[in-house]
């Protein structure tokens, strides 16, 4: 698998990219996702951003975002770490939207 692929309308991203962005090991990322302590949001670009996708991952204190083009190439990646403070609600997708 390439690091980021598109299949049947879904985006698949290599877990090691997300784990690194959130400061976790891949095995801990898997555990945190199963426990719903790591959530995600995928957005598709429109108008000037058509063909791009923004993938955002949220943990208790960190937000990691990747913007990719239509081929899956990473255009931008950013991470915000709020230290000891929990991620503000304004920066987190509510769990019930999963």
Chimera marker file (.cmm) of the C-alpha trace (Angstrom):
<marker_set name="trace">
<marker id="1" x="0.000" y="0.000" z="0.000" r="1" g="1" b="0" radius="0.5"/>
<marker id="2" x="1.149" y="3.517" z="-0.787" r="1" g="1" b="0" radius="0.5"/>
<marker id="3" x="1.156" y="5.918" z="2.195" r="1" g="1" b="0" radius="0.5"/>
<marker id="4" x="-2.196" y="7.420" z="1.113" r="1" g="1" b="0" radius="0.5"/>
<marker id="5" x="-4.629" y="5.781" z="-1.311" r="1" g="1" b="0" radius="0.5"/>
<marker id="6" x="-8.174" y="6.346" z="-2.521" r="1" g="1" b="0" radius="0.5"/>
<marker id="7" x="-10.443" y="3.323" z="-2.881" r="1" g="1" b="0" radius="0.5"/>
<marker id="8" x="-14.205" y="3.233" z="-3.472" r="1" g="1" b="0" radius="0.5"/>
<marker id="9" x="-14.625" y="6.826" z="-2.284" r="1" g="1" b="0" radius="0.5"/>
<marker id="10" x="-12.665" y="6.236" z="0.934" r="1" g="1" b="0" radius="0.5"/>
<marker id="11" x="-9.225" y="7.510" z="1.867" r="1" g="1" b="0" radius="0.5"/>
<marker id="12" x="-6.750" y="5.060" z="3.378" r="1" g="1" b="0" radius="0.5"/>
<marker id="13" x="-3.670" y="6.378" z="5.155" r="1" g="1" b="0" radius="0.5"/>
<marker id="14" x="-0.725" y="4.412" z="6.490" r="1" g="1" b="0" radius="0.5"/>
<marker id="15" x="-1.063" y="4.175" z="10.277" r="1" g="1" b="0" radius="0.5"/>
<marker id="16" x="2.603" y="5.064" z="10.778" r="1" g="1" b="0" radius="0.5"/>
<marker id="17" x="1.980" y="8.552" z="9.318" r="1" g="1" b="0" radius="0.5"/>
<marker id="18" x="-0.873" y="9.179" z="11.752" r="1" g="1" b="0" radius="0.5"/>
<marker id="19" x="0.988" y="7.651" z="14.686" r="1" g="1" b="0" radius="0.5"/>
<marker id="20" x="4.006" y="9.864" z="14.070" r="1" g="1" b="0" radius="0.5"/>
<marker id="21" x="1.816" y="12.959" z="13.716" r="1" g="1" b="0" radius="0.5"/>
<marker id="22" x="0.078" y="12.242" z="17.023" r="1" g="1" b="0" radius="0.5"/>
<marker id="23" x="3.297" y="11.246" z="18.788" r="1" g="1" b="0" radius="0.5"/>
<marker id="24" x="2.212" y="7.627" z="19.299" r="1" g="1" b="0" radius="0.5"/>
<marker id="25" x="3.509" y="4.223" z="18.306" r="1" g="1" b="0" radius="0.5"/>
<marker id="26" x="1.440" y="2.444" z="15.634" r="1" g="1" b="0" radius="0.5"/>
<marker id="27" x="0.297" y="-0.178" z="18.165" r="1" g="1" b="0" radius="0.5"/>
<marker id="28" x="-0.778" y="2.485" z="20.667" r="1" g="1" b="0" radius="0.5"/>
<marker id="29" x="-2.572" y="4.368" z="17.863" r="1" g="1" b="0" radius="0.5"/>
<marker id="30" x="-4.562" y="1.213" z="17.085" r="1" g="1" b="0" radius="0.5"/>
<marker id="31" x="-5.507" y="0.799" z="20.767" r="1" g="1" b="0" radius="0.5"/>
<marker id="32" x="-6.491" y="4.458" z="21.107" r="1" g="1" b="0" radius="0.5"/>
<marker id="33" x="-8.636" y="4.301" z="17.947" r="1" g="1" b="0" radius="0.5"/>
<marker id="34" x="-10.403" y="1.153" z="19.162" r="1" g="1" b="0" radius="0.5"/>
<marker id="35" x="-11.119" y="2.907" z="22.478" r="1" g="1" b="0" radius="0.5"/>
<marker id="36" x="-12.356" y="5.978" z="20.509" r="1" g="1" b="0" radius="0.5"/>
<marker id="37" x="-9.751" y="8.208" z="22.155" r="1" g="1" b="0" radius="0.5"/>
<marker id="38" x="-8.390" y="9.001" z="18.687" r="1" g="1" b="0" radius="0.5"/>
<marker id="39" x="-10.950" y="10.180" z="16.173" r="1" g="1" b="0" radius="0.5"/>
<marker id="40" x="-10.707" y="11.471" z="12.632" r="1" g="1" b="0" radius="0.5"/>
<marker id="41" x="-12.387" y="13.710" z="10.117" r="1" g="1" b="0" radius="0.5"/>
<marker id="42" x="-12.007" y="13.549" z="6.316" r="1" g="1" b="0" radius="0.5"/>
<marker id="43" x="-12.963" y="16.539" z="4.184" r="1" g="1" b="0" radius="0.5"/>
<marker id="44" x="-13.050" y="16.818" z="0.394" r="1" g="1" b="0" radius="0.5"/>
<marker id="45" x="-12.017" y="20.101" z="-1.216" r="1" g="1" b="0" radius="0.5"/>
<marker id="46" x="-14.423" y="22.134" z="-3.343" r="1" g="1" b="0" radius="0.5"/>
<marker id="47" x="-13.993" y="24.964" z="-5.844" r="1" g="1" b="0" radius="0.5"/>
<marker id="48" x="-10.330" y="26.086" z="-5.757" r="1" g="1" b="0" radius="0.5"/>
<marker id="49" x="-9.489" y="23.081" z="-3.536" r="1" g="1" b="0" radius="0.5"/>
<marker id="50" x="-11.203" y="20.461" z="-5.725" r="1" g="1" b="0" radius="0.5"/>
<marker id="51" x="-9.147" y="17.270" z="-5.848" r="1" g="1" b="0" radius="0.5"/>
<marker id="52" x="-7.646" y="17.864" z="-2.421" r="1" g="1" b="0" radius="0.5"/>
<marker id="53" x="-8.501" y="16.078" z="0.809" r="1" g="1" b="0" radius="0.5"/>
<marker id="54" x="-7.899" y="17.233" z="4.378" r="1" g="1" b="0" radius="0.5"/>
<marker id="55" x="-7.528" y="14.419" z="6.902" r="1" g="1" b="0" radius="0.5"/>
<marker id="56" x="-7.561" y="15.458" z="10.548" r="1" g="1" b="0" radius="0.5"/>
<marker id="57" x="-6.840" y="13.203" z="13.517" r="1" g="1" b="0" radius="0.5"/>
<marker id="58" x="-7.606" y="14.123" z="17.128" r="1" g="1" b="0" radius="0.5"/>
<marker id="59" x="-6.204" y="12.724" z="20.365" r="1" g="1" b="0" radius="0.5"/>
<marker id="60" x="-6.594" y="13.913" z="23.957" r="1" g="1" b="0" radius="0.5"/>
<marker id="61" x="-4.044" y="16.697" z="23.607" r="1" g="1" b="0" radius="0.5"/>
<marker id="62" x="-2.974" y="16.750" z="19.970" r="1" g="1" b="0" radius="0.5"/>
<marker id="63" x="-4.401" y="17.468" z="16.531" r="1" g="1" b="0" radius="0.5"/>
<marker id="64" x="-2.655" y="16.188" z="13.386" r="1" g="1" b="0" radius="0.5"/>
<marker id="65" x="-3.722" y="17.269" z="9.901" r="1" g="1" b="0" radius="0.5"/>
<marker id="66" x="-2.634" y="16.101" z="6.443" r="1" g="1" b="0" radius="0.5"/>
<marker id="67" x="-3.669" y="17.749" z="3.174" r="1" g="1" b="0" radius="0.5"/>
<marker id="68" x="-3.244" y="15.548" z="0.096" r="1" g="1" b="0" radius="0.5"/>
<marker id="69" x="-3.837" y="15.983" z="-3.612" r="1" g="1" b="0" radius="0.5"/>
<marker id="70" x="-5.865" y="13.680" z="-5.879" r="1" g="1" b="0" radius="0.5"/>
<marker id="71" x="-2.896" y="11.315" z="-6.302" r="1" g="1" b="0" radius="0.5"/>
<marker id="72" x="-2.400" y="10.935" z="-2.538" r="1" g="1" b="0" radius="0.5"/>
<marker id="73" x="0.739" y="13.083" z="-2.426" r="1" g="1" b="0" radius="0.5"/>
<marker id="74" x="1.065" y="14.980" z="0.846" r="1" g="1" b="0" radius="0.5"/>
<marker id="75" x="0.880" y="18.727" z="0.251" r="1" g="1" b="0" radius="0.5"/>
<marker id="76" x="0.928" y="19.816" z="3.870" r="1" g="1" b="0" radius="0.5"/>
<marker id="77" x="1.080" y="18.271" z="7.332" r="1" g="1" b="0" radius="0.5"/>
<marker id="78" x="0.624" y="20.095" z="10.609" r="1" g="1" b="0" radius="0.5"/>
<marker id="79" x="0.430" y="19.065" z="14.237" r="1" g="1" b="0" radius="0.5"/>
<marker id="80" x="-0.685" y="21.082" z="17.228" r="1" g="1" b="0" radius="0.5"/>
<marker id="81" x="0.214" y="19.840" z="20.697" r="1" g="1" b="0" radius="0.5"/>
<marker id="82" x="-1.641" y="21.460" z="23.589" r="1" g="1" b="0" radius="0.5"/>
<marker id="83" x="0.776" y="20.010" z="26.151" r="1" g="1" b="0" radius="0.5"/>
<marker id="84" x="-0.864" y="19.019" z="29.429" r="1" g="1" b="0" radius="0.5"/>
<marker id="85" x="-4.150" y="20.664" z="28.453" r="1" g="1" b="0" radius="0.5"/>
<marker id="86" x="-6.804" y="18.628" z="26.657" r="1" g="1" b="0" radius="0.5"/>
<marker id="87" x="-7.603" y="19.500" z="23.092" r="1" g="1" b="0" radius="0.5"/>
<marker id="88" x="-10.145" y="22.359" z="23.135" r="1" g="1" b="0" radius="0.5"/>
<marker id="89" x="-13.669" y="21.332" z="22.094" r="1" g="1" b="0" radius="0.5"/>
<marker id="90" x="-13.449" y="23.822" z="19.225" r="1" g="1" b="0" radius="0.5"/>
<marker id="91" x="-10.539" y="21.795" z="17.799" r="1" g="1" b="0" radius="0.5"/>
<marker id="92" x="-12.154" y="18.370" z="18.181" r="1" g="1" b="0" radius="0.5"/>
<marker id="93" x="-14.852" y="16.577" z="16.281" r="1" g="1" b="0" radius="0.5"/>
<marker id="94" x="-17.553" y="15.353" z="18.671" r="1" g="1" b="0" radius="0.5"/>
<marker id="95" x="-17.388" y="11.566" z="19.163" r="1" g="1" b="0" radius="0.5"/>
<marker id="96" x="-21.079" y="11.145" z="18.326" r="1" g="1" b="0" radius="0.5"/>
<marker id="97" x="-20.349" y="12.230" z="14.701" r="1" g="1" b="0" radius="0.5"/>
<marker id="98" x="-18.276" y="9.070" z="14.115" r="1" g="1" b="0" radius="0.5"/>
<link id1="1" id2="2" r="1" g="1" b="0" radius="0.2"/>
<link id1="2" id2="3" r="1" g="1" b="0" radius="0.2"/>
<link id1="3" id2="4" r="1" g="1" b="0" radius="0.2"/>
<link id1="4" id2="5" r="1" g="1" b="0" radius="0.2"/>
<link id1="5" id2="6" r="1" g="1" b="0" radius="0.2"/>
<link id1="6" id2="7" r="1" g="1" b="0" radius="0.2"/>
<link id1="7" id2="8" r="1" g="1" b="0" radius="0.2"/>
<link id1="8" id2="9" r="1" g="1" b="0" radius="0.2"/>
<link id1="9" id2="10" r="1" g="1" b="0" radius="0.2"/>
<link id1="10" id2="11" r="1" g="1" b="0" radius="0.2"/>
<link id1="11" id2="12" r="1" g="1" b="0" radius="0.2"/>
<link id1="12" id2="13" r="1" g="1" b="0" radius="0.2"/>
<link id1="13" id2="14" r="1" g="1" b="0" radius="0.2"/>
<link id1="14" id2="15" r="1" g="1" b="0" radius="0.2"/>
<link id1="15" id2="16" r="1" g="1" b="0" radius="0.2"/>
<link id1="16" id2="17" r="1" g="1" b="0" radius="0.2"/>
<link id1="17" id2="18" r="1" g="1" b="0" radius="0.2"/>
<link id1="18" id2="19" r="1" g="1" b="0" radius="0.2"/>
<link id1="19" id2="20" r="1" g="1" b="0" radius="0.2"/>
<link id1="20" id2="21" r="1" g="1" b="0" radius="0.2"/>
<link id1="21" id2="22" r="1" g="1" b="0" radius="0.2"/>
<link id1="22" id2="23" r="1" g="1" b="0" radius="0.2"/>
<link id1="23" id2="24" r="1" g="1" b="0" radius="0.2"/>
<link id1="24" id2="25" r="1" g="1" b="0" radius="0.2"/>
<link id1="25" id2="26" r="1" g="1" b="0" radius="0.2"/>
<link id1="26" id2="27" r="1" g="1" b="0" radius="0.2"/>
<link id1="27" id2="28" r="1" g="1" b="0" radius="0.2"/>
<link id1="28" id2="29" r="1" g="1" b="0" radius="0.2"/>
<link id1="29" id2="30" r="1" g="1" b="0" radius="0.2"/>
<link id1="30" id2="31" r="1" g="1" b="0" radius="0.2"/>
<link id1="31" id2="32" r="1" g="1" b="0" radius="0.2"/>
<link id1="32" id2="33" r="1" g="1" b="0" radius="0.2"/>
<link id1="33" id2="34" r="1" g="1" b="0" radius="0.2"/>
<link id1="34" id2="35" r="1" g="1" b="0" radius="0.2"/>
<link id1="35" id2="36" r="1" g="1" b="0" radius="0.2"/>
<link id1="36" id2="37" r="1" g="1" b="0" radius="0.2"/>
<link id1="37" id2="38" r="1" g="1" b="0" radius="0.2"/>
<link id1="38" id2="39" r="1" g="1" b="0" radius="0.2"/>
<link id1="39" id2="40" r="1" g="1" b="0" radius="0.2"/>
<link id1="40" id2="41" r="1" g="1" b="0" radius="0.2"/>
<link id1="41" id2="42" r="1" g="1" b="0" radius="0.2"/>
<link id1="42" id2="43" r="1" g="1" b="0" radius="0.2"/>
<link id1="43" id2="44" r="1" g="1" b="0" radius="0.2"/>
<link id1="44" id2="45" r="1" g="1" b="0" radius="0.2"/>
<link id1="45" id2="46" r="1" g="1" b="0" radius="0.2"/>
<link id1="46" id2="47" r="1" g="1" b="0" radius="0.2"/>
<link id1="47" id2="48" r="1" g="1" b="0" radius="0.2"/>
<link id1="48" id2="49" r="1" g="1" b="0" radius="0.2"/>
<link id1="49" id2="50" r="1" g="1" b="0" radius="0.2"/>
<link id1="50" id2="51" r="1" g="1" b="0" radius="0.2"/>
<link id1="51" id2="52" r="1" g="1" b="0" radius="0.2"/>
<link id1="52" id2="53" r="1" g="1" b="0" radius="0.2"/>
<link id1="53" id2="54" r="1" g="1" b="0" radius="0.2"/>
<link id1="54" id2="55" r="1" g="1" b="0" radius="0.2"/>
<link id1="55" id2="56" r="1" g="1" b="0" radius="0.2"/>
<link id1="56" id2="57" r="1" g="1" b="0" radius="0.2"/>
<link id1="57" id2="58" r="1" g="1" b="0" radius="0.2"/>
<link id1="58" id2="59" r="1" g="1" b="0" radius="0.2"/>
<link id1="59" id2="60" r="1" g="1" b="0" radius="0.2"/>
<link id1="60" id2="61" r="1" g="1" b="0" radius="0.2"/>
<link id1="61" id2="62" r="1" g="1" b="0" radius="0.2"/>
<link id1="62" id2="63" r="1" g="1" b="0" radius="0.2"/>
<link id1="63" id2="64" r="1" g="1" b="0" radius="0.2"/>
<link id1="64" id2="65" r="1" g="1" b="0" radius="0.2"/>
<link id1="65" id2="66" r="1" g="1" b="0" radius="0.2"/>
<link id1="66" id2="67" r="1" g="1" b="0" radius="0.2"/>
<link id1="67" id2="68" r="1" g="1" b="0" radius="0.2"/>
<link id1="68" id2="69" r="1" g="1" b="0" radius="0.2"/>
<link id1="69" id2="70" r="1" g="1" b="0" radius="0.2"/>
<link id1="70" id2="71" r="1" g="1" b="0" radius="0.2"/>
<link id1="71" id2="72" r="1" g="1" b="0" radius="0.2"/>
<link id1="72" id2="73" r="1" g="1" b="0" radius="0.2"/>
<link id1="73" id2="74" r="1" g="1" b="0" radius="0.2"/>
<link id1="74" id2="75" r="1" g="1" b="0" radius="0.2"/>
<link id1="75" id2="76" r="1" g="1" b="0" radius="0.2"/>
<link id1="76" id2="77" r="1" g="1" b="0" radius="0.2"/>
<link id1="77" id2="78" r="1" g="1" b="0" radius="0.2"/>
<link id1="78" id2="79" r="1" g="1" b="0" radius="0.2"/>
<link id1="79" id2="80" r="1" g="1" b="0" radius="0.2"/>
<link id1="80" id2="81" r="1" g="1" b="0" radius="0.2"/>
<link id1="81" id2="82" r="1" g="1" b="0" radius="0.2"/>
<link id1="82" id2="83" r="1" g="1" b="0" radius="0.2"/>
<link id1="83" id2="84" r="1" g="1" b="0" radius="0.2"/>
<link id1="84" id2="85" r="1" g="1" b="0" radius="0.2"/>
<link id1="85" id2="86" r="1" g="1" b="0" radius="0.2"/>
<link id1="86" id2="87" r="1" g="1" b="0" radius="0.2"/>
<link id1="87" id2="88" r="1" g="1" b="0" radius="0.2"/>
<link id1="88" id2="89" r="1" g="1" b="0" radius="0.2"/>
<link id1="89" id2="90" r="1" g="1" b="0" radius="0.2"/>
<link id1="90" id2="91" r="1" g="1" b="0" radius="0.2"/>
<link id1="91" id2="92" r="1" g="1" b="0" radius="0.2"/>
<link id1="92" id2="93" r="1" g="1" b="0" radius="0.2"/>
<link id1="93" id2="94" r="1" g="1" b="0" radius="0.2"/>
<link id1="94" id2="95" r="1" g="1" b="0" radius="0.2"/>
<link id1="95" id2="96" r="1" g="1" b="0" radius="0.2"/>
<link id1="96" id2="97" r="1" g="1" b="0" radius="0.2"/>
<link id1="97" id2="98" r="1" g="1" b="0" radius="0.2"/>
</marker_set>
